[in-house]
Amino acid sequence: MFWVLLLVLAWVAAGAACARLCLAAVRAAAVGRDTDPDRHPRNAHDLTLYEAAFLSGGPGRVAELTLVSMARQRRLLLAHTGWATVVDPHGQDEMERSVIGAIGPQGQSRIAPVRAATAAADAVRSLADRLVRAGLAVPDGPRTTVSTGVRHVRGAALLVLALGVVALSMPGATGMPRWHVALWFALPLALTLGCLAIARVEVPPGARWASPAGQRLLGTLARRAHHTGTDHAGSAADERAYLTSVAVLGIRAAEPHLRAAFGHREPFPRD
């Protein structure tokens, strides 16, 4: 019965991928505990907006926060068509100078490449290094390993599904009812899907960047951010609360016209 060989392959792929993800998650958690900085106590008030953005969403979130902050100060125009235009070419810090440099000498560029270039800039890498040294961010190695493990489990789930389809579509008798064959392949498929579900719960999006210590600080900021609206700020405190919500929650916390600017996609060219 050739389908049994396919079933063995399905179990090997599912088991190996799930085991790899579990080991990666355990190692990442161990790194987070090792870097939990009792010697460097911090609280939510100590986090800068850029630090909160990185711990919440990584380099891309830092780039988005910088763009939104500059747009709020009318030093950068973000059009709903997806273009960024420089109004004030003098950045107030390294992040803003990275944005202006990414836009280029023409003073205008698409938002997507500006976001990508800013996220990869030296200023963001330096910020990441500082947070790792402070024990608030997860180093690249463990973070990348967990992400790779999740991708492997997803690939294993697709492979199990494909092998099951092949087994069920084989001509001739399999020696047992087809629904029995389907049930056998459903078991490794359930293993991979269950592993992905557990990873989604146990490794929330913020955990990709923040260590346990960083997640605790973000929890405090997140509770405040959820109570912050997206209206235009009327004071410095309101403005900081608004930008904090963007740092923690992402661009979905911004005004509709800014969300449209970041979400704009070029129409597919027709021949």
ABEGO torsion letter per residue (X at the ends): XAAAAAAAAAAAAAAAAAAAAAAAAAAAAAAAAAABBAABBBBAAABBAAAAAAAAAEAAAAAAAAAAAAAAAGABBBBAAGBBBBABABBABAAAAAAAAAAEAAGBBBAAAAAAAAAABAAAAAAAAAAAAAGABBBAAAAAAAAAAAAAAAAAAAAAAAAAAAAAABBEBAGBBAAAAAAAAAAAAAAAAAAAAAAAAABBAAAAABBAAAAAAAAAAAAAAAABBABBBABAAAAAAAAAAAAAAEAAABBAAAAAAAABBBBBBBX
